[in-house]
Each structure stands twice: as C-alpha cells, then as structure tokens.
Amino acid sequence: MNIPGHHDRARVALPARLWSWLGVGALVAVVSVAVVYGVTVEPSLLPESQESFGQPPYHAVDARAALADGKARAAASGKMLMVTFGANWCPDCVTLHRNLFANETRSYAEKHFELVEIDVGDGKKSAAVQRDLGIAVTAIPLAVFYAPTGELIGDTFAGELKPSRHFSSREIRDFLREVVDYHRIVSPDQRQ
C-alpha cells in the first residue's frame, strides 16, 4: 500500500531524528572541525618559500620594531615603504603575500619598496603601530604606502586589495606600478 506523501515525510524526518540520535556532542564536534578548518591556512596558499617549512606568512614579530626598521631602510634606500596589515586566517591576506613574493612581482616590489608585514592577530602590538601611524585597521588586507621621506602616499582603506584571492601576481605588480608611477591607489580590477 502506497500512502501519498509518506516518503516525503520520512525523508524530512530522518535528518531530524539523526541529529537527535547523535546528540549535542556530535553537533559540537562537527562545528569544532568546521571552525578549525575555517581558520587555518590552506597549504596551497602559503608562499612557495614557506610551504616547505610550514611557516605562515604573518608571524610574530615586534611590530613597532619592524615598522621602525622599515622606515629606516626606506629612508636609506630611497624606496617607498609598504606596510601591510593581515592575518594567517585571512585568505586574501595570504594570497596577497604569496603574490608579492611571486617571481613576477618580487623583483619589482624589491626594487621600489621596503616591505613591512604586520600581523593583526597580535592585537596589542598591532594597535600600537596603528596609533603610531594614525590609522585604524578595519578590514584586511590593508596596505599603507609612504614616500622615502615618510609622507603618506596612499592606502587601501576603500578595500582595493580586499578581493586579493582573485588577483594574479601580475595584477598586483601592476597595482604597485600605479603607486610608484602615479602615487595613486587603484584596485587591480579597476585598472584599464
């Protein structure tokens, strides 16, 4: 005997019963795995030089000392200073880092910039650097550019680098060229 709608009710009831059978512990386990998976760095996103060592791109450094060192290097070399704020759990930040150090972009970046990367995961040290620079990081990745003399050139507060996981290293290199040649910040996907 075939009862209309019986199979549909059984199909809906089965998942509900499954969760009640498994209990809250299973739900907690599933959510925990999802959270851990969501905040770890995908190994394919790590820069080539760090994949073999397993070291994430944003690591614990004294942010103030790194900034002071970067400013001194920029003044001595006559290069611009590029300060990026990011975190290892941020796919856009990891991809931006990977693209900055890809062969296609690295030589250009090293020729024109002193690079400093600040991990926003270290809230106190990151906040101190933000106060020193007179900025507030509200979204990552964030890049702030300074002339060798210390004057602010521009920043990506409007989210120009936010979709970095969609940009190629060539697009990041061209983005940097805009900063160097014209002292303007233009999102890689808005360049002509």
TAQUIZI-V854127 format. One record per residue. N is the residue number from 1. SS is DSSP state (hx for helix, st for strand, lp for the rest). PHI is phi in whole degrees, -180 to 180 (999 if undefined). BURIAL is # if it has 16 or more other ideal C-beta (glycine too) atoms within 10 Angstrom, else .. Layout:
n=<N & N>
ss=<SS & SS>
phi=<PHI & PHI>
burial=<BURIAL & BURIAL>
This chain:
n=<1 & 2 & 3 & 4 & 5 & 6 & 7 & 8 & 9 & 10 & 11 & 12 & 13 & 14 & 15 & 16 & 17 & 18 & 19 & 20 & 21 & 22 & 23 & 24 & 25 & 26 & 27 & 28 & 29 & 30 & 31 & 32 & 33 & 34 & 35 & 36 & 37 & 38 & 39 & 40 & 41 & 42 & 43 & 44 & 45 & 46 & 47 & 48 & 49 & 50 & 51 & 52 & 53 & 54 & 55 & 56 & 57 & 58 & 59 & 60 & 61 & 62 & 63 & 64 & 65 & 66 & 67 & 68 & 69 & 70 & 71 & 72 & 73 & 74 & 75 & 76 & 77 & 78 & 79 & 80 & 81 & 82 & 83 & 84 & 85 & 86 & 87 & 88 & 89 & 90 & 91 & 92 & 93 & 94 & 95 & 96 & 97 & 98 & 99 & 100 & 101 & 102 & 103 & 104 & 105 & 106 & 107 & 108 & 109 & 110 & 111 & 112 & 113 & 114 & 115 & 116 & 117 & 118 & 119 & 120 & 121 & 122 & 123 & 124 & 125 & 126 & 127 & 128 & 129 & 130 & 131 & 132 & 133 & 134 & 135 & 136 & 137 & 138 & 139 & 140 & 141 & 142 & 143 & 144 & 145 & 146 & 147 & 148 & 149 & 150 & 151 & 152 & 153 & 154 & 155 & 156 & 157 & 158 & 159 & 160 & 161 & 162 & 163 & 164 & 165 & 166 & 167 & 168 & 169 & 170 & 171 & 172 & 173 & 174 & 175 & 176 & 177 & 178 & 179 & 180 & 181 & 182 & 183 & 184 & 185 & 186 & 187 & 188 & 189 & 190 & 191 & 192>
ss=<lp & lp & lp & lp & lp & hx & hx & hx & hx & hx & hx & hx & hx & hx & hx & hx & hx & hx & hx & hx & hx & hx & hx & hx & hx & hx & hx & hx & hx & hx & hx & hx & hx & hx & hx & hx & hx & hx & hx & lp & lp & lp & hx & hx & hx & lp & lp & hx & hx & hx & hx & lp & lp & lp & lp & lp & lp & lp & lp & lp & lp & lp & hx & hx & hx & hx & hx & hx & hx & hx & hx & hx & hx & hx & hx & hx & hx & lp & lp & st & st & st & st & st & st & st & lp & lp & lp & lp & hx & hx & hx & hx & hx & hx & hx & hx & hx & hx & lp & lp & hx & hx & hx & hx & hx & hx & hx & hx & hx & hx & st & st & st & st & st & st & st & lp & lp & lp & hx & hx & hx & hx & hx & hx & hx & hx & hx & hx & hx & lp & lp & lp & lp & lp & lp & lp & lp & st & st & st & st & st & lp & lp & lp & lp & lp & st & st & st & st & lp & lp & lp & lp & lp & lp & lp & lp & hx & hx & hx & lp & lp & hx & hx & hx & hx & hx & hx & hx & hx & hx & hx & hx & hx & hx & hx & lp & lp & lp & lp & lp & hx & hx & hx & lp & lp>
phi=<999 & -110 & -98 & -60 & 81 & -63 & -67 & -65 & -65 & -67 & -66 & -77 & -73 & -59 & -62 & -64 & -68 & -59 & -66 & -70 & -70 & -73 & 85 & -67 & -57 & -67 & -62 & -62 & -63 & -64 & -64 & -61 & -62 & -63 & -66 & -62 & -64 & -71 & -107 & -96 & -85 & -64 & -55 & -70 & -88 & -69 & -59 & -54 & -67 & -104 & -61 & -70 & -93 & 73 & -87 & -70 & -66 & -98 & -126 & -67 & -135 & -75 & -60 & -65 & -66 & -63 & -66 & -61 & -63 & -63 & -63 & -65 & -63 & -63 & -64 & -72 & -91 & 78 & -93 & -76 & -105 & -116 & -107 & -111 & -109 & -163 & -152 & -71 & -84 & -98 & -58 & -66 & -66 & -65 & -68 & -59 & -59 & -60 & -69 & -66 & -104 & -72 & -51 & -63 & -102 & -55 & -63 & -67 & -62 & -67 & -72 & -114 & -134 & -100 & -102 & -131 & -112 & -113 & -84 & -74 & -66 & -92 & -54 & -67 & -67 & -64 & -63 & -63 & -67 & -61 & -63 & -59 & -87 & 73 & -128 & -133 & -79 & -112 & -150 & -126 & -73 & -127 & -122 & -125 & -115 & -129 & -70 & -57 & -84 & 103 & -72 & -69 & -95 & 175 & -152 & -110 & -63 & -81 & 88 & -58 & -105 & -56 & -90 & -58 & -65 & -99 & -100 & -87 & -65 & -64 & -66 & -67 & -60 & -66 & -60 & -65 & -61 & -60 & -65 & -69 & -75 & -122 & 53 & -133 & -106 & -130 & -54 & -54 & -86 & -109 & -72 & -111>
burial=<. & . & . & . & . & . & . & . & . & . & . & . & . & . & . & . & . & . & . & . & . & . & . & . & . & . & . & . & . & . & . & . & . & . & . & . & . & . & . & . & # & . & . & . & # & # & # & . & . & # & . & . & . & . & . & # & # & # & . & . & # & . & # & . & . & # & # & . & . & # & # & . & # & # & # & . & . & . & # & # & # & # & # & # & # & # & # & # & # & # & . & # & # & # & # & # & # & # & # & # & # & # & . & . & # & # & . & # & # & . & . & # & # & # & # & # & # & # & # & # & # & # & . & . & # & # & . & . & # & # & . & . & # & . & # & . & # & . & . & # & # & # & # & # & # & # & . & # & . & . & . & . & # & # & # & # & . & . & . & # & # & # & . & # & . & . & # & . & # & . & # & # & # & # & # & # & . & # & # & # & . & . & . & . & # & . & # & # & . & . & . & .>
